[in-house]
Amino acid sequence: MGESMKSGIINVYKEAGYTSFDVVAKLRGILGIKKIGHTGTLDPDATGVLPVCIGKATKVCDMLTDKDKTYCAVMRLGIVTDTQDMSGSVLEERDVTVSEQEVRGVLMSFVGPSKQIPPMYSALKVNGQKLCDLARKGIQVERKPRDIVIHQIVLENIALPLVKFSVTCSKGTYIRTLCQDVGEKLGCGACMDSLVRTRVSNFAVEDSLKLDEIEALKQKGKLEQHLVAVDEVFAKYPSVHGKPDATAKLSNGNGLYPEEIAEADLQLTNGNLVRMYMDDGRFVGIFVWKEHLLKPEKMFLE
């Protein structure tokens, strides 16, 4: 592959049956680039937004993983499985006699901060071993509850035993665990029937590309038009430009004093983050204001 791709983020639509790792491996082949990382695992059965970082942009992977995410889920009442979704073995089946009102009330009671016990069937590691590998051997280990926040739940449709809802939540929230917990509280049990991730940070499902679309765009030489530049991820931070004589300092990853930046009226307090650019508009990185100096926090200079 002669042409080298610019760094950036591709909003990939992960299809069912692929692991997040599969998506990265396939993209390495399509793009001919080794330096690729994804921003938070989706279960193989789940579909939807999986932002994939290329080149220098792999440095934002962890920052995007920490962002809030939105999912559209279908919960199936009356069935409990070992994986908390329909891919697992059924542990119990119960009659569903709850009312729509009860479902609504219990579902909404999960909005806000809470503690969630991650599922055994997950990629989390305990003492260096993946929980899912232990689960497949029939080994159960104690998991520590984790702090999560569910910002919003919108109930979209109830056709019992199926309940469709969308949920916006913090990093590390398991939607299939939420389904199981809702089922427990209702008394009839539940598991997740299907899951689509519709948003990660500012990456939305309607803008996402399937792997075959990415391959076609690459062959036509049009993929770069769909690459999201790294600085777009940080659009909420103010942009700052170094003066022409600060170019060498920025290239070497040094901090700048207020008199070395073009924005004279910038008001900052300790710990504030800014997007730093060269005076010619090239993105340098994220800088933090500390002790009257803008210091590099993460460098992205190509």
C-alpha positions in Angstrom: 0.0 0.0 0.0 1.8 3.0 -1.2 -0.4 5.8 0.1 0.0 6.5 3.7 -3.2 7.4 5.6 -3.4 10.5 7.7 -4.0 10.1 11.4 -7.6 10.3 12.5 -10.7 8.4 13.7 -13.0 6.3 11.6 -16.6 5.9 12.9 -17.0 2.2 12.2 -20.4 0.4 12.3 -19.6 -2.9 14.0 -21.8 -5.6 12.5 -23.0 -8.7 14.5 -20.7 -11.6 14.7 -17.5 -9.6 14.8 -15.5 -9.0 17.9 -14.1 -5.5 18.4 -10.7 -7.1 17.9 -11.8 -8.6 14.6 -12.8 -5.1 13.3 -9.3 -3.8 14.1 -7.6 -6.8 12.5 -9.7 -6.4 9.3 -9.0 -2.6 9.2 -5.3 -3.3 9.5 -5.6 -5.4 6.3 -7.8 -2.9 4.4 -5.7 0.2 5.3 -2.3 -1.5 5.4 -1.6 0.2 8.7 -0.4 -1.4 12.0 -1.1 1.4 14.4 -4.9 1.1 14.9 -6.9 0.9 18.2 -10.5 0.9 19.1 -12.4 2.8 21.8 -14.3 0.4 24.0 -15.3 -3.2 23.3 -18.7 -4.1 22.0 -20.0 -7.7 22.5 -19.8 -9.9 19.3 -23.7 -9.9 19.1 -24.0 -6.2 19.6 -23.8 -3.7 16.7 -23.2 0.0 16.3 -20.7 2.7 16.8 -17.1 1.6 17.3 -14.7 4.6 16.7 -11.4 3.3 15.5 -8.3 5.4 15.9 -5.5 5.4 13.2 -1.9 6.4 13.5 -1.2 9.3 16.0 -4.9 9.3 16.8 -4.4 6.0 18.8 -3.4 8.3 21.7 -7.1 9.4 22.0 -8.4 5.8 22.3 -8.4 5.9 26.1 -9.9 9.4 26.2 -12.8 8.3 24.0 -13.2 5.1 26.0 -13.9 7.3 29.0 -16.7 9.2 27.2 -20.4 8.7 27.8 -22.1 6.3 25.4 -25.7 5.8 24.2 -27.3 2.5 23.4 -30.6 1.2 22.1 -31.5 -2.0 23.8 -34.2 -4.6 23.7 -34.8 -6.4 27.0 -36.6 -9.8 27.2 -38.5 -10.3 30.4 -39.1 -13.8 31.9 -35.7 -15.4 30.8 -32.5 -15.4 32.8 -29.3 -16.7 31.1 -25.7 -17.2 32.2 -24.4 -14.5 29.9 -27.2 -12.1 30.7 -28.1 -12.0 26.9 -29.8 -14.4 24.5 -26.4 -15.9 23.4 -26.1 -17.9 26.7 -27.7 -20.9 28.3 -31.1 -20.4 29.9 -30.9 -20.7 33.6 -34.6 -20.1 34.3 -37.9 -19.1 32.7 -40.6 -17.3 34.6 -44.1 -16.0 33.7 -44.3 -12.3 32.9 -47.3 -10.9 34.8 -45.9 -7.4 35.4 -47.8 -4.4 34.1 -46.3 -1.8 31.7 -46.5 0.7 34.5 -44.3 -1.5 36.8 -41.8 -2.0 34.0 -41.6 1.8 33.4 -41.2 2.5 37.1 -38.5 -0.1 37.7 -36.6 0.9 34.6 -36.5 4.6 35.5 -35.4 3.8 39.0 -32.0 2.9 37.6 -31.3 6.5 36.4 -28.5 8.1 38.4 -25.3 6.9 40.1 -25.2 3.3 41.3 -23.0 0.3 41.8 -23.0 -2.5 39.2 -21.4 -5.9 39.5 -19.8 -6.6 36.1 -20.9 -9.9 34.4 -18.8 -13.1 34.5 -19.0 -13.1 30.7 -16.9 -10.0 30.2 -13.4 -9.2 29.1 -12.5 -7.7 32.5 -9.5 -9.3 34.1 -9.2 -10.5 37.6 -5.7 -11.5 38.7 -4.6 -11.4 35.1 -7.3 -13.8 33.8 -10.2 -12.7 31.7 -13.5 -13.3 33.4 -15.1 -14.8 30.3 -12.3 -17.4 30.0 -13.0 -18.4 33.7 -16.8 -18.4 33.1 -16.4 -20.8 30.1 -14.6 -23.2 32.5 -17.5 -23.0 34.9 -15.5 -20.9 37.4 -17.3 -18.1 39.2 -15.2 -15.4 40.9 -16.3 -12.6 43.1 -16.4 -9.3 41.2 -16.2 -5.9 42.9 -19.2 -3.6 42.3 -18.2 -0.6 40.1 -19.5 2.9 40.2 -21.5 3.7 37.1 -23.9 6.6 36.2 -27.0 6.2 34.0 -27.7 9.7 32.8 -30.9 9.0 30.9 -33.3 6.2 30.0 -35.9 6.7 27.3 -38.6 4.0 27.1 -39.3 3.5 23.4 -41.7 0.6 23.2 -43.3 -2.1 25.4 -44.6 -5.3 23.7 -44.3 -7.7 26.6 -42.1 -9.7 27.1 -40.0 -7.3 25.0 -39.1 -3.8 26.2 -37.2 -1.4 24.0 -35.3 1.5 25.5 -32.4 3.8 24.9 -29.9 4.6 27.6 -27.1 7.1 28.0 -24.5 6.0 30.5 -20.9 6.3 31.8 -17.9 4.2 30.8 -18.0 0.7 32.1 -21.8 0.3 32.2 -23.0 -3.2 31.1 -26.4 -2.9 29.5 -27.0 -6.7 29.8 -26.3 -6.4 33.5 -28.8 -3.5 33.7 -31.4 -5.8 31.9 -30.7 -8.6 34.4 -30.9 -6.2 37.4 -34.2 -4.7 36.1 -35.6 -8.3 35.7 -34.6 -9.1 39.3 -36.3 -6.0 40.7 -39.4 -6.9 38.7 -39.4 -10.4 40.0 -39.7 -12.1 36.6 -36.1 -12.1 35.5 -34.8 -10.6 32.3 -31.9 -10.7 29.8 -30.8 -8.5 26.9 -32.3 -9.5 23.6 -30.3 -7.1 21.3 -28.1 -4.0 21.6 -27.1 -1.2 19.2 -24.6 1.4 20.4 -25.9 4.6 18.8 -23.3 7.1 20.1 -19.8 7.4 21.6 -18.9 11.0 22.5 -19.7 12.9 19.3 -19.7 9.8 17.0 -23.2 8.9 15.9 -24.5 5.7 14.4 -26.0 7.5 11.4 -22.5 8.7 10.3 -20.9 5.2 10.8 -19.4 3.1 8.0 -19.5 -0.7 7.6 -16.2 -2.5 6.9 -17.1 -3.1 3.2 -18.0 0.6 2.8 -14.6 1.5 4.2 -12.9 -0.9 1.8 -14.8 0.6 -1.2 -13.9 4.2 -0.1 -10.3 3.2 0.3 -10.1 1.7 -3.2 -11.6 4.9 -4.6 -9.2 7.0 -2.7 -12.0 8.7 -0.8 -11.6 7.4 2.7 -9.7 10.4 4.0 -12.8 12.6 3.5 -14.5 10.4 6.2 -11.6 10.5 8.7 -12.4 12.6 11.7 -9.5 14.8 12.6 -8.2 14.3 16.2 -8.8 17.9 17.2 -12.5 17.6 16.4 -12.8 15.2 19.4 -11.7 18.1 21.6 -14.0 20.7 20.1 -15.3 21.7 23.5 -11.8 23.1 24.6 -10.8 26.6 23.4 -8.4 26.8 20.6 -5.1 28.6 21.0 -2.5 29.5 18.4 1.2 29.9 19.1 2.9 33.0 17.7 5.2 32.4 14.7 8.3 32.6 17.0 6.9 29.8 19.2 7.0 27.2 16.4 10.3 25.7 17.5 9.2 25.4 21.1 5.9 23.7 20.1 7.7 21.3 17.8 9.9 20.3 20.7 7.0 19.7 23.0 7.8 22.7 25.2 5.2 24.8 27.1 4.3 28.4 26.2 3.9 31.5 28.3 0.8 33.7 27.7 2.8 36.3 25.7 3.7 33.5 23.2 0.2 32.8 22.1 -1.9 34.8 19.7 -5.1 34.9 21.8 -4.5 37.9 24.1 -7.8 37.8 25.9 -7.7 34.1 27.0 -9.0 33.6 30.6 -7.7 30.4 32.1 -7.6 28.8 35.6 -5.4 26.0 36.8 -6.1 22.7 35.1 -7.9 24.2 32.1 -7.3 22.3 28.8 -6.9 24.0 25.4 -6.3 22.8 21.8 -2.9 24.2 20.8 -2.2 25.0 17.1 0.9 26.3 15.2 0.4 29.7 13.7 0.0 27.9 10.4 -3.0 26.0 11.7 -1.4 22.6 12.3 -2.8 20.9 15.4 -0.1 20.4 18.1 -2.0 18.8 20.9 -3.9 19.3 24.1 -2.2 21.6 26.6 -3.0 22.3 30.2 -2.7 25.6 32.1 -0.5 25.2 35.1 1.5 27.8 37.1 1.1 30.5 34.4 2.3 28.2 31.6 0.5 26.2 29.0 2.1 22.8 29.2 1.7 19.8 26.8 -0.7 17.2 28.1 -1.0 15.1 24.9 1.0 15.7 21.7 -0.5 14.9 18.3 1.8 16.8 16.0 2.2 14.9 12.7 
